[in-house]
Amino acid sequence: MTDAALDALTAWRRLASASPVLLDGFHALKHAVRFGAEVPVAVTADRAAALALADELAPDVRDALDALLTEVPHAAYASLVPRPHPTAVAALAVRPSRAANLRALARTPRTAPVVVLDQPRNLGNAGAVIRLAAGFGATGVVTTGPLDPWHPTVVRGGAGLHFATAVERLDAGELPPGPVFALDPEGEDLRGVKLPDDAVLAFGSERSGLSADLRARADQLLSLPMRPQVSSYNLATSVAMTLYHWSATGGGPRSS
């Protein structure tokens, strides 16, 4: 093992005690670097392959990845992650300041909604929602309940795009300012409503829907168009439909 590899592994073990964000896979590292994450250590079992991916998919951060990535033996890489990623890349990043995220969520006027996941259960779905929110330029994603939105599985599902938006866990009574539109089967058809940029869009869990606390906070209940006898959409699908409706009626980023 090279001296550089030994130094990287030593740094990894030292940093692991400080509750860093695990960036699992090339795409998570790529997005984290692209959106300004502080990444003290990054390793790969195949540096040439990782940089070839950067040349193909992320030339804008290729030089940064070249400077960050240290090659280590595959067995050493695999010992650092719960489940080896096909790209054999992993890194540790510094979690953004909670105070900074709360300021971003509370700042008004906003140019994009905040997405609230009320008592989510599925880590992968939470990650998919964060990826969607980043893609639509949402101000942030807030979760209520016990699920940690920075759990490694959520970050993996979000492909590192936690760093492109404000992600925090709050109580239902601590939601950011703005009118709360909650998705519920009993609500008004979404297609007839124009969502303002400062909307707080709340989604219940697939199993139990909105909690009583969040439902009571809602200024308006909205429903998604759905064929009779179909019970529900996947959570990420519901968020995608709602954010698309917001963007199609005047909000959101424009493709270049």
MIKE-227821 format. One record per residue (C-alpha): residue in one letter; y, x, z. Coordinates in pm, whole numbers, plus 50000, padded with zeros to 5 digits. Example, Ala and Ser with C-alpha at 12.3 -4.5 7.8 and 13.67 -1.06 7.14 Angstrom:
// MIKE-227821
A495505123050780
S498945136750714
END
This chain:
// MIKE-227821
M500005000050000
T503445013449911
D506155021050165
A508284993350009
A505464968250056
L504974978750418
D508704975350483
A508774940550326
L505814928550531
T507354942650851
A510624924850773
W508734892450703
R506934893451038
R510164901251221
L512054872751054
A509214847651095
S510034843951465
A513534831151382
S512364798451217
P513404807150862
V512934785050556
L509734793250366
L510334794349991
D506874789249850
G506614797849481
F508844811449205
H510764779149145
A511664774749512
L513014810449523
K514804806149188
H516654774849302
A517474788849644
V519044819949490
R520824799249225
F522474777649492
G523534805849720
A520804808449981
E520664839350198
V517214854450129
P516454884850347
V512944891250210
A510934880849903
V507464892149801
T505104887449510
A501584897649426
D502654903549063
R506224915549022
A505984919548644
A504764883748601
A507474870148831
L510224888148641
A508744876548311
L509064840848443
A512664848348533
D513354861348184
E511934829248039
L513124802748284
A515954816748493
P517834844948320
D520924836348526
V519224848748844
R516914874748689
D518904904448821
A519064889349170
L515304883749172
D514724919049042
A516634932349342
L514904909349591
L511214909649495
T508824934949645
E505244936749520
V502544935249788
P498744932849760
H497524897549687
A495644895550018
A498824904450207
Y500844878450012
A498184851750074
S498274858550448
L501954848750461
V501704813450318
P499684782450405
R498354779150049
P498904805549780
H501134793549498
P500034799249136
T503114821249082
A502194843149383
V505824844249501
A507124837249850
A510334843950039
L512114836650364
A515624821950359
V518174814650628
R518524777550695
P522054764850628
S524184757950932
R523714722851071
A527434721651143
A528244729650780
N525834703150655
L527294677050890
R530794685350768
A529664681250407
L528054647750486
A531074634850679
R533744646350433
T535624618350260
P536414607850000
R533004615649850
T532224618949483
A528514610849521
P526324590049755
V524274601350052
V520574592250042
V518984581450371
L515214581550417
D514514558850714
Q511454570250910
P509724587350615
R506074596750658
N505014616350351
L506204652450334
G505694655349960
N507664623449891
A510534636050105
G510594668149903
A510564648849576
V513554628349694
I515534659649781
R514774673249433
L516024640649281
A519144640149496
A519994675749391
G519494666849026
F521854637149050
G524424656949247
A524104635449560
T526174646549859
G523074649850073
V519814636250204
V519494623950562
T516204615450731
T515704595251046
G512624597551265
P510294626351350
L509734641451005
D511464675250968
P513144675550625
W512974713850629
H509204714850684
P507604740250444
T505744712550260
V509004693350207
V510744724850082
R507834731549846
G508034695649716
G511784699549672
A511334732149474
G513914749749690
L516654724849604
H517454719049971
F520114745549910
A521764724449639
T522624695349870
A523114688550243
V519804680450414
E519734669650779
R517904647451026
L520044622051213
D519614590651421
A520294557151254
G523494554251457
E524804587751326
L524894580350953
P527754595050748
P530754572350680
G530644548450389
P529234514250299
V525504512550366
F523394497650086
A519804493350204
L516914487049966
D514904456750069
P512814430749881
E515084403350016
G518254419349882
E520444411949582
D519244425349247
L520534461049213
R521394455348847
G524244432148941
V525934456549180
K528154486649109
L527464513249369
P530554532149486
D530584570049500
D530854569249880
A527744547449919
V525114554950179
L521814545250012
A519064537650262
F515354535450184
G512594525150423
S509104539350434
E506554526350186
R504364512950465
S506814495450696
G510134493050510
L513464495850686
S513624499351062
A515434472151256
D518174496851354
L518974507050999
R518664471950861
A521254461251118
R523594488850995
A523414477350633
D526524462950473
Q524434449250185
L520724446350104
L519674454549750
S516364449749569
L514854467549271
P513574447848971
M509834444349008
R507104424048843
P505654396449065
Q502504406449255
V503434443349250
S503974451849615
S506194482849603
Y507324514149424
N506724549649536
L509614561349755
A510794588249513
T510654563149226
S512844538949422
V515394566049492
A515364576949127
M515954541449003
T518844536349244
L520554569649172
Y520124563948801
H521784529748835
W524674546249021
S525034573248755
A524694548848464
T527544527748595
G530024556148617
G528864581748875
G526884613648866
P526854646248672
R526954647448295
S524494667348087
S526004697247916
END
